[in-house]
C-alpha cells in the first residue's frame, strides 16, 4: 500500500500520468503511445463525458462492440492503475463508464481522459 501511494505521488508530482500502459509496469513511452490509441478509440464511440464527484463518467452507445472495448479497457488499465475504480452502468440504449478513485485520482483521470470531447 505504501509503495502504491509513493508511486502515485511521484507520478502526480512529475506529471507523467501513467494511466495507459500495456501491462502492470508503466513507462512513459508505453503511456504516450497507449494514450493516443485509447483516446482515438474512445472518441469513436463517445456520446458525452462529465465530471463527477470522485472522477469522470463517459457515456457510450450500448452495443456489443463498445461493451467489448470497455471490458478490455478496464481489464488492461486495472493492471497499471489499481488505485482507480471502474464501474459500468447499463441503461436501455447507453453504457456509462465511471472512472473514479480516492484523493488525487480525479486529477490523474483529468490529465489523461478528462478532456475527451465528442467528435462527430
C-alpha positions, 0 to 999 in steps of 0.5 A: 500500500505504501509503495502504491501511494509513493508511486502515485505521488511521484507520478502526480508530482512529475506529471507523467500520468501513467494511466495507459500502459500495456501491462502492470509496469508503466513507462512513459513511452508505453503511456504516450503511445497507449494514450493516443490509441485509447483516446482515438478509440474512445472518441469513436464511440463517445456520446458525452463525458462529465465530471463527477464527484470522485472522477469522470463518467463517459457515456457510450452507445450500448452495443456489443462492440463498445461493451467489448472495448470497455471490458478490455479497457478496464481489464488492461488499465486495472493492471497499471492503475489499481488505485482507480475504480471502474464501474459500468452502468447499463441503461436501455440504449447507453453504457456509462463508464465511471472512472473514479478513485480516492484523493488525487485520482480525479486529477490523474483521470483529468490529465489523461481522459478528462478532456475527451470531447465528442467528435462527430 
